[in-house]
Amino acid sequence: MRFSGIRVATVAAQGLSPDEVDLRGRVALLFGAEGAGLTEALVRAADVRVSIPMARGIESLNVGAAAAVLLLSACVSCSNPESDGLERVTIASR
């Protein structure tokens, strides 16, 4: 993906908050399966690791909820007045 100019962000524990990551432009968000998560090799190979801050006692969100939180964060980033207006969020599924 990097060869195509797409940054890779893994969603995994002990990463940066979505507010600390630039989610504008061409970014692939990789989510792991509930329970198993992503392989450590994949997490290490990514450009950035993103984590969703959660209240004490909450271990994780299901993958759909995590995707919704991060896509909303990406949309908010794209609508930021400091953005050049060229970025957009594209949602695709297979």
Secondary structure by P-SEA (a helix, b strand, c coil): cccccbbbbbbccccccccccccccbbbbbbccccccccaaaaaaccbbbbbbbccccccccaaaaaaaaaaaaaaaaacccccccbbbbbbcc
